[in-house]
Amino acid sequence: MSDRLQGLPVVDASSENTPACCAFSARGLRRWVLMPVAAIAVGVAGFSYVYGQAKEAKRVPDQVSGGRWVIHDLSRPKPPVVTPGTFPDGEKPGTPPSDAIVLFDGKDLSKFKSGNGDASWKVENGAMIVDGKAGVETREPIGDMQLHVEWASPAQVKGDSQGRGNSGIYIMGKYEVQVLDTFENSTYADGGATAIYGQNPPMVNACKKPGEWQAYDIIWRGPRFDAEGKVTREATVTVIHNGVLTQDHYRLTGGSGHYNQPKYSKHDEKLPLQLQNHGNPVKYRNIWYRPLQQLGERNNVVDWKPETPAGAAEAK
């Protein structure tokens, strides 16, 4: 011990005889030294826990993908970039997104036909008009899709109920989304605008005035069948009419009919899209669709159970 320290009194902070100033100094020293150390220890422990949890999460299989990926997997493919189009504005049609397949752009009917010949409808001022003779259908078959259609009923009102501005969008030529002027026009509920004809009425009537352009945005998932023709997935449809949801993932019971409800019958996953002739000069414009990717097994089969491939749960 240094000579300087020899002879100095020893202070016992716990002694009753210890001066208050000295006792405070001893206790304060412990507080100001130990508290920061404790805080650092807690921070390190917390960081280690959070980091450990995040690291552990990387080893958790993603159930939606059936274990093909793990949660927050940086190697999982990123979605492709799509440039959005524009919404219609009165007499000005909208524009399609960058990945859309355009069926009608206001110029010609080359993507459509009537029976075995060319489409019989005429094109006028950027719109295709029902001619009252025959319907039209796409030359190419279409399956699961996001479909956009703009239409307008005649500005001059003639008829009522189903005789007023009537047409229809027959998806796959079998399943009808009704086109009808239902602005202040009473008709049966399962036959109004955006009804799944003969099956499901729209949730609301969002129809505009006669002569005004309207927009349908339809999300369609077609039915699936096994080798024997048994339905393994019913068709579903979502419809947005002029920005208003009118059909919310409705599950179809079969095809469309008048005073009957046809059951499903096995058909291809892709079939032509039809626009109906119902005798009224309904106009169409800006028709396009985006093919939708196939759903995973989790959505295709009712009793799907995830299977984790070997190694999928390993940290990456």
C-alpha positions in Angstrom: 0.0 0.0 0.0 1.2 3.5 -0.8 2.6 5.6 2.1 0.0 8.2 1.2 -2.8 5.8 1.8 -1.5 4.5 5.1 -3.1 6.2 8.1 -6.2 7.3 6.2 -9.5 6.5 8.0 -11.6 3.6 6.5 -15.2 4.7 5.8 -17.9 2.1 6.3 -20.9 3.3 4.5 -23.2 1.0 6.4 -22.0 2.2 9.8 -24.4 4.4 11.8 -21.4 6.6 12.6 -20.5 7.2 9.0 -21.0 10.9 8.0 -23.9 11.4 5.7 -21.7 13.0 3.0 -19.4 10.0 2.9 -22.3 7.5 2.9 -24.0 9.3 0.0 -20.7 9.3 -1.9 -20.3 5.6 -1.5 -23.9 4.8 -2.4 -23.9 7.3 -5.3 -20.8 5.8 -6.7 -22.4 2.4 -6.8 -25.5 3.8 -8.4 -23.8 5.8 -11.1 -21.5 2.9 -12.0 -23.8 0.0 -11.8 -26.9 1.5 -13.5 -25.3 2.2 -16.9 -23.7 -1.2 -16.8 -27.1 -2.8 -16.1 -28.7 -0.8 -18.9 -26.1 -1.9 -21.4 -26.6 -5.5 -20.3 -30.4 -5.2 -20.8 -29.9 -3.6 -24.2 -27.6 -6.3 -25.3 -29.9 -9.0 -24.1 -32.9 -7.4 -25.8 -31.0 -7.0 -29.1 -29.9 -10.6 -28.9 -33.4 -11.8 -28.3 -34.9 -9.8 -31.2 -32.1 -10.8 -33.5 -32.5 -14.4 -32.4 -36.3 -14.2 -33.0 -35.8 -12.7 -36.5 -33.2 -15.4 -37.3 -35.5 -18.1 -36.0 -38.3 -16.7 -38.1 -36.3 -17.2 -41.2 -36.5 -20.9 -40.5 -40.3 -20.9 -40.4 -41.9 -22.3 -43.6 -44.4 -20.1 -45.4 -47.7 -22.0 -45.2 -49.3 -20.2 -48.2 -46.5 -21.5 -50.5 -46.7 -24.9 -49.0 -43.3 -24.7 -47.6 -41.5 -23.8 -50.8 -40.3 -20.6 -49.1 -39.7 -19.4 -45.6 -41.1 -16.3 -44.0 -39.3 -13.1 -45.3 -37.2 -15.2 -47.7 -35.1 -12.8 -49.7 -34.5 -15.3 -52.4 -38.3 -15.6 -53.1 -39.1 -14.2 -56.6 -40.2 -10.6 -56.6 -43.5 -9.6 -58.4 -43.1 -8.2 -61.9 -43.6 -4.5 -62.4 -46.8 -3.3 -64.2 -47.5 0.2 -65.3 -51.1 1.1 -64.4 -53.5 2.4 -66.9 -56.0 5.2 -66.4 -59.7 5.2 -65.4 -62.4 6.3 -67.8 -63.6 9.9 -67.5 -66.9 10.5 -69.1 -66.6 10.4 -72.8 -62.9 9.7 -72.5 -62.1 6.0 -72.3 -59.6 4.6 -69.9 -56.3 3.1 -70.9 -55.1 -0.5 -70.1 -52.2 -1.4 -67.9 -48.9 -2.4 -69.5 -49.4 -6.1 -69.3 -53.0 -6.2 -70.5 -54.2 -8.0 -73.7 -56.4 -5.6 -75.6 -59.5 -7.0 -77.2 -61.0 -3.8 -78.5 -59.3 -0.4 -78.6 -62.0 1.5 -80.6 -60.5 0.8 -84.0 -61.5 -2.6 -85.3 -63.1 -6.0 -84.4 -60.2 -8.2 -85.5 -60.1 -9.9 -82.1 -63.8 -10.9 -82.4 -66.0 -13.0 -84.7 -69.7 -13.9 -85.1 -70.2 -17.6 -85.7 -67.7 -18.8 -88.3 -67.3 -15.3 -89.8 -66.1 -11.9 -89.0 -67.9 -9.9 -86.2 -71.1 -8.4 -87.5 -71.2 -5.4 -85.2 -70.2 -2.0 -86.5 -67.5 0.3 -85.0 -68.5 4.0 -84.7 -66.8 6.8 -82.8 -64.5 4.4 -81.0 -67.2 2.0 -79.9 -68.6 -1.3 -81.0 -72.4 -1.4 -81.2 -74.7 -4.3 -80.9 -76.4 -4.8 -84.3 -79.4 -6.8 -83.3 -78.4 -9.7 -85.5 -75.9 -11.8 -83.7 -73.5 -11.8 -80.7 -69.8 -11.7 -80.9 -67.0 -13.8 -79.3 -63.3 -13.6 -79.0 -61.2 -15.5 -81.5 -58.9 -16.7 -78.7 -60.0 -18.7 -75.7 -59.6 -17.0 -72.3 -59.3 -18.6 -68.8 -58.8 -17.0 -65.4 -58.6 -13.3 -65.8 -59.0 -9.7 -64.7 -61.4 -8.3 -67.3 -62.3 -4.6 -68.0 -65.3 -3.6 -70.1 -66.8 -0.2 -70.6 -70.4 0.0 -72.0 -73.3 2.4 -72.4 -77.0 1.9 -72.9 -78.9 4.0 -75.4 -79.4 7.6 -74.3 -82.9 7.5 -75.7 -84.8 5.3 -73.3 -87.0 2.6 -74.9 -88.7 -0.3 -73.1 -88.5 -1.3 -69.5 -87.3 -4.1 -67.3 -85.3 -6.6 -69.4 -86.2 -4.8 -72.6 -84.1 -1.7 -71.8 -80.4 -1.5 -72.6 -80.0 -5.3 -72.4 -76.8 -7.2 -73.3 -74.5 -9.5 -71.4 -70.9 -10.7 -70.8 -70.8 -14.5 -71.2 -67.5 -15.6 -69.6 -66.3 -18.8 -71.3 -69.6 -18.6 -73.2 -71.4 -20.1 -70.2 -71.5 -17.8 -67.2 -73.2 -14.4 -67.7 -72.5 -11.1 -66.0 -75.6 -9.1 -66.9 -75.4 -5.8 -68.8 -78.7 -3.9 -68.3 -79.8 -0.3 -67.9 -81.1 -0.5 -64.3 -81.1 3.3 -63.7 -84.6 3.9 -62.3 -85.7 0.7 -64.1 -87.3 -2.0 -62.0 -86.6 -5.7 -62.9 -86.0 -9.0 -61.1 -83.1 -8.8 -58.7 -81.0 -11.7 -60.3 -81.3 -10.0 -63.7 -80.0 -6.5 -63.0 -76.7 -4.9 -64.0 -73.8 -7.0 -62.8 -76.1 -9.8 -61.6 -74.8 -13.3 -62.2 -77.8 -13.9 -64.3 -80.4 -16.2 -62.8 -78.2 -16.9 -59.7 -77.0 -14.0 -57.6 -78.3 -10.4 -57.5 -75.7 -7.5 -57.2 -75.2 -6.2 -53.7 -76.1 -2.7 -54.8 -77.4 -1.0 -58.0 -74.5 1.3 -59.1 -75.9 2.0 -62.6 -75.4 5.4 -64.2 -78.0 7.3 -66.3 -78.9 6.0 -69.8 -76.3 7.1 -72.4 -73.4 7.5 -69.8 -70.4 5.3 -70.0 -70.1 2.6 -67.3 -67.2 0.3 -66.3 -67.1 -3.3 -65.2 -64.0 -4.7 -63.6 -64.3 -8.5 -63.2 -62.0 -11.0 -61.4 -62.8 -14.4 -62.8 -61.6 -17.9 -61.7 -63.1 -20.6 -63.7 -64.2 -24.1 -62.5 -61.9 -27.1 -62.5 -62.9 -30.7 -63.1 -61.2 -34.1 -62.6 -60.9 -36.8 -65.3 -64.4 -38.0 -64.6 -65.9 -34.6 -64.9 -66.4 -34.0 -61.1 -66.1 -30.4 -60.0 -62.9 -29.9 -58.0 -63.2 -26.1 -57.9 -66.3 -24.0 -58.4 -66.0 -20.9 -60.5 -65.8 -17.6 -58.5 -66.4 -14.0 -59.7 -65.9 -10.6 -58.2 -67.4 -7.6 -60.0 -66.8 -3.8 -59.5 -69.3 -1.6 -61.2 -68.3 2.0 -61.6 -65.9 1.7 -58.7 -68.5 0.0 -56.5 -68.2 -3.7 -55.4 -71.3 -5.5 -56.5 -70.2 -9.2 -56.5 -67.8 -10.3 -53.8 -66.1 -13.5 -54.7 -69.4 -15.2 -55.5 -69.2 -18.9 -56.0 -71.2 -20.0 -59.0 -73.5 -23.0 -58.8 -73.2 -23.7 -62.6 -73.9 -21.9 -65.8 -76.4 -19.2 -66.6 -80.0 -19.8 -67.9 -83.4 -18.3 -68.3 -85.8 -19.7 -65.7 -83.3 -22.6 -65.0 -79.9 -23.0 -63.4 -77.7 -25.3 -65.5 -75.3 -27.6 -63.5 -71.6 -27.6 -64.2 -70.5 -29.7 -67.2 -66.8 -30.5 -67.8 -65.1 -28.1 -70.2 -61.7 -26.7 -71.0 -59.9 -24.2 -68.7 -60.0 -21.6 -71.5 -63.0 -20.8 -73.8 -64.0 -17.7 -75.8 -65.6 -14.7 -74.1 -68.9 -13.7 -75.6 -70.8 -10.4 -75.8 -74.6 -10.9 -76.1 -77.0 -9.6 -78.7 -80.3 -9.0 -76.9 -81.8 -6.6 -79.5 -80.8 -3.3 -77.8 -78.0 -1.1 -79.4 -75.7 -1.2 -76.4 -72.2 0.2 -77.0 -68.9 -1.2 -75.8 -65.4 0.2 -75.7 -62.0 -0.3 -74.1 -62.1 -4.0 -73.5 -59.0 -5.7 -72.2 -58.0 -8.5 -69.8 -55.0 -9.7 -67.8 -54.5 -13.4 -67.6 -54.2 -14.5 -64.0 -51.7 -17.0 -62.7 -52.9 -20.4 -61.6 -53.8 -20.6 -57.9 -51.7 -22.8 -55.7 -53.0 -26.2 -54.5 -54.1 -24.5 -51.3 -56.8 -22.7 -53.2 -57.6 -25.4 -55.8 -58.3 -28.3 -53.5 -60.6 -28.2 -50.5 -58.7 -30.7 -48.4 -55.3 -29.3 -49.2 -52.6 -29.9 -46.6 -49.2 -28.1 -46.8 -46.2 -30.4 -47.4 -42.8 -29.0 -46.3 -40.1 -30.0 -48.7 -36.9 -31.3 -47.2 -34.6 -28.4 -46.3 -37.3 -25.7 -46.8 -37.2 -24.9 -43.1 -33.5 -24.4 -43.0 -32.2 -20.9 -42.4 -31.0 -19.1 -45.5 
